[in-house]
Amino acid sequence: MCPGRLMKLSRRAGLTLAETLAVLAIILIIAGIAIPVFLNTRSRGYEARDISNLKQLGTAGVLYYESSGAYPDSTAPLVTLKYVPIELAASGHDPNAEGMANIVVKDSVTTPFYRPENLTPYKSSYPGLREFCISDIWADEVIRSSQGGGWLVELSTGRDDKVLAANGFRTGILNRAGKYKRLLYDTSVVLRDFKDGIGSNGGKPAAYRSAAQLFTDDPKAYGVK
């Protein structure tokens, strides 16, 4: 075969710059469509796992109640007494290595409510009444006796409340916005919104939000008589 003919075949076998750019553009378009679908699918998978975890923790809580006469106030006693494996206390949504429940405990380090003994050596993603240091009296009067009362919450999908932050209030676990999940005493799981704080401060949002608000829909938790 002569060199000229070989060169022509070589040119025909390769891609021109325009063709290469067109292929890359198609790949980018496909990736742009596929990645959001993948992320959404993964997020739904985390949601399903969270609900499954919470329901299993709820069932274990009922067994704990039948054995001890009281509901647990955290995943800690369930894990310690081997009602559930450690893995069940972790949420796929939770980006924190130690878990959101431990973050809640650490968030109170500068307050009189700080209880280092409430920290767990495992990833604990579902804060309970224990992590928020809610007293038994308040829990009995407002949370456990209310129809929408629960004892564990999944807060990892919440985000800092921009309105509170813009007004100079400290951002933190109790000053968040968005949706979260609550495990009720009957083992059902409900989706709730982070609510506004109690009252207002000169017409601005209140800086204070009660931890009890996360666990019940009872108006008493919001300072409403």
N, C-alpha and C positions, 0 to 999 in steps of 0.2 A: 504494500500500500504506500502511495506517495505521501510525503510530508504535508502537502497542502490539504489533501483529503482528510488526513488524520486531525489536522488543526480544526477543520470545519466540524468534524464529528465531536471534537472536544468542546467546542463552543456550544453546540446544540445540546450536549449532555448537561452542561452547567446551568445555573440560574443567573439571570441578570439582576442588577441591583434593585430594579423596580419590582421584580418578582419576589426577591428576598424580603423587601419591605412589606409587600402585600401579605406574604405568609406570616411575618411577624405581627402585622396588624390584626390578622385573623386570630392568631394565638392569643394576643392581648385581649381581644374582644371576648373570646371564649373564657379566658381566665377571669375577666371582669364579671362575667355572668355566673361562673361556677363558684368562685370564692365566696360571695355573699350567701349563695345557696348552701355551701358547705358549712359556713359559720352558723347560719340559722339552724341547720340540721343538728349541728353539735350542741347549740344552745338548747334546742328542744330536748336533746338527749340528756343534758344536764338537768333540765326541768323534770323530766320523767324520773331520773335517778333521785333527785331531791324528794319528790313526792313519795317514791317507794321507800327511801330511807326513813322519812318522817313517819310514814304509816307503820313501818316495822318497829321504829322506836316507840310509837304510840301503843302498839300491841304489847311490847315489852314493858311499857309503863303500867299497863293494866295488870299484867302478871305480877309486877313489883307491888302494886297496890293490894292485890289479893294476898300477897305474902306478908307485907309489912303493915298494911292498914293505912298507908299514905302514898300519895303520888310522888314520884321523883321530881326534883326541881332542876335537873341537869342531866346530861348524858353520862356524867361521871359515875354515879352509883350503878347505872346499868352496865357500864363497861367494867367497873371494878368487881361487881358480883357476877360477871360473865353472862348477863342476860343477853347481851349483844356483843359482836366482835368490834374491835377498835375501828375497823374500816367503815362501819356503818355510821360513825360519828363525823365523817368527812363529806363535804359537799364538793361536787365537781365545779360549781360556780365560784367557790372560795379560792381566791388567789394567794391567800396568806398561808405560809408554811406551817404556822402553829395553829391556824384556824381562827375564825371570827369570834368564837366564844372566848378564846384566850385574849384576843384583841380587846374585847369588851372589858375584861377584868383589868388589863393593863391601862385602858382608857381612864380608869377611875383612880389611878395611882396617886393623884394629887388631891383626892377627896377623902373624907372620913369613911367612905364606903369601901375603900380598897381592901381586898381580902386576897393576899397572895396564895393562900391555901386553896383558892378556887381555880387556880391554874392547873391544867392537865398536861402530862408529859406526851400526850398524843395530839394529833390534829383534831380539834373539836370545833366544828363549823356551826353548830346549832346552839346559840346562847339560850339559857333557861332563866328561871327566876333566881337561881343561885348566883349566876354570873352578874346579874343586875342588882344583886343584894336587896331584892324585894322582900320585905318582912312577911312572916307567916300570917300576921294579923291582917295586913293589907291584902295579901293574896286570898285569904279566906273571905274577907268582907266584899272584895271588889272583883277578883279574877275568877276564883274557883266556883263562886256562886252564880256567875253570869252565864248567859246562854252562849256567848261567843268567846268564852274564856279558854285560854290555852296555856301551855307550859314550855314550849320551845318555839323559837322563831328562826327563820333563815333570812339573813340580812345582806348577804354578799352582793345582791344585785342593786342595792341602794347606792346612791351617790350623794356627795356633799350638796346641801341645799344652797344654791347660788343666791337666793333671796336673803337668807340669813347671813351668809358670808358678805354680801354686798352692804349689809347694814352693820357690819363690824362684829357680828357674833362669832364665837368660836365654833368651828366645824368639828364634828365628831360623830360618834355612833348615834346619839340621840337627835342630832340635827342633820338628818338626811332626808332625801326626797326619793320618790319612786315607789316601786312595788316590793312587797316582801311576803313570805309565807309564814303562816302560823299553824302549829299543831294543837288541835283542841283535845280536851280530855276524853272525848268519845272516839279518838283516833282519826278523825277526819282532818283534812288539810284545807285551809282557806287562804285566798290571796287577799292581801290588804294593802292600803296606801299608808305611807308615813303621814301622820296628821300634823296640822299646825300646832305650835306650842300653846300653852294655856294663856289666854288673854292677849294683851298687846302692850307695846312699850311706846307711848306717844304716837299711836297710830301705825307703828311699825310691827312686824311679826315679833312675837315673844321669843326671847332667847332660850327659854326653858321649855323642855318637853319631858313629861314624866315617863319613866321606863314602863310603868304599868300600862300606858297607852298602847304599847306594842302587843300586849297580851290579852286585851279585852276590848269590846265595843261598848262596855258599860259607861254611860255618861259621867259616873262618879270619877272615873280616871281622868276626865278632862276638866274637872272642877265645876261641872254643871250640877246644880242641885235638883 
